[in-house]
Amino acid sequence: MKAIVAVSGNLGIGKDNDLLYNIPEDKKSFRRMTLGKVVVMGRKTLESMPNGKPLKDRTNIVLSRDKDYTAEGVVVCNDIAELEKAVENYSTDDVFVIGGAEIYKLLLPLCDTAYVTEIDDEKPADKFFPDIASDSRWKLAEKSEEFDYEGVKYKFCTYEAK
């Protein structure tokens, strides 16, 4: 599996069930990388999508402990074993963990790559991504040049599990 996320300088990823930043190039990169693939998310992440609908042209899997939870257009898994069964016929290169914070924390140990848009800015956040840049289990494999969107600097980084 892969993880894909945009993080602020304090590792914030969201506040009040919404993303911290709306950077068009980051959204394009996310779409390009996940289109036609499998995206794995938590219930709150699905509910934060426009109209609470799954992402188009992707297989959407929601990981939720609520055994009664259902949502149109998604596969619901209640634990990691169910998730592993649901994705067993897909290449690990085609399965992307897209959030939120609890799902990243739970599934990051199962990921071999993390695509992280590092944003050189901080906004108040209530959801955070693990600090993989300081984690000895991860190494920075690739870093783009720095880009600027409306005064906010960011770069695309690829981390690989050691």
N, C-alpha and C positions, 0 to 999 in steps of 0.2 A: 504494500500500500504506500501511497504518497500522501503527504499533508500539504495543504496550500492555505496561506494565510497572509494578511497584511497586519503588521504590528507597528505601534508607535514606539518612540524612544524609551518609554517606560514599560514596554511589552503589552500595552493595552490593545485590545482587539474590538471592544464594544462597550456601549453604555446604554442602559435602558432598552435592551434588546434591539439595538441598531448598531451599524458599523460606525466607526469613528471618522472615517475619511471616505470621500467619493472621488477617487482619482481615476479619470477615464482610461488611462493606459493600464492601470492595475486591473480594472474591470475587463478590458480587452484581453489581457494576458490570462486572466482567470477563465474567461469564456473559451479562448483558443485552446487552453490546456485541458479543459474538462468536457468540451463538446463531444458527444458521442460516447462518453465514458460513464463510469459509476461514481456518484457522489454520495458520501456517507455523512450524515449530520444528526444532530439531536433534534428533539421536538421543538424546542424554542427557536432554533435556527430556521427550521421549516416555517414556523409561524411568523418569523420576521421577514420572510420573503414577500414580495408584492402579492397582495390578496391571500397570503398564506399558501400559495400554490407551489408545487415542485418546479424545479428548473427544467425548462424545455430541452428536448433532444438529449436527455441524459437519463440513466437509470438512477432514481432517487431512493436511497435507503435511509430510514430514520431509525436510530437506536434509541429506544425508550424503555425504561423499567416498567412502565404502565402496560400491563398485559391486555388491557381493554382499549388501548389507543389504536385508532385507525385514522387514515387520511387518504383521500382520493389521489391515485397516481403514484403512490409510494409503496415500497416494501417495508414493513415494520419488523424489526428484530428486537428481541427483549434482552439479549445478552451477547457477549462476544462469540460464543459457540454458534449461535444462530447467524450472526453476521458472517463468520468464517464460512459457514455452509452456503449462505446467500451469494458469496463472491467467489466460491471455489472454481467456478467455470470461467472466470475472468482472469486475464493476465494481471499480475500485481501492478504493472505499469498503467493499468486502466482504472484503478480504484483510488479515488481521492477523498481524503478526510477533509471536510470543509468547515467544521466547527459544530458547536461552540466550544467554550473553554473546557467544560467537563469532558466533552468528547475528545478533544485534543489530548487532554491529560490521560485519558483512558487508552486511546489508540496510538498515540505517538510511539510507544515502545514497539508497536507492530509495524511501524513505517520504516522504509529504507531510505526515503528521500523526503525532504521538506523544502518546499518552494516558499520562500519568505520575502514578501515585499517589506523592506525595512524603511520606515518613514522617520525622517530626522525631525521629529516634532512630537510634542506631547499634548494630549487633551485628557481631561478627566475621563476615567474609565472605571467600569465595575467588573469587567471580564478581561482576563489576561492569558497570554500564551506562555508556555514554559520557556525558560531562558536557555535555549539550545546552543546559543553562541558560547556560553560558558560551561556547557555540559560536555564532559570528556567523552561521552558516547557519540558525539556528533562532531563532524568537521566541516568547515566551510569549503565547498568544492568549487564554487564559481560565484563571482560577483560582477554585476553589470556596472557600467558607468553610472554616475549620479544624474538623475533627472530632476526637473523642477515643474511643479504644477501650482500655479497661483501662489508662488513663494514658499511652497512646501517641497523640500528636497526628499527624494526617495531613491532606492536602488533595489534591483531584483537579485536575491541571493539564493543559491542552492546549497543546502546542507545535506550531507550523506551520513548515514549511520556507519559507525566504524565496525 
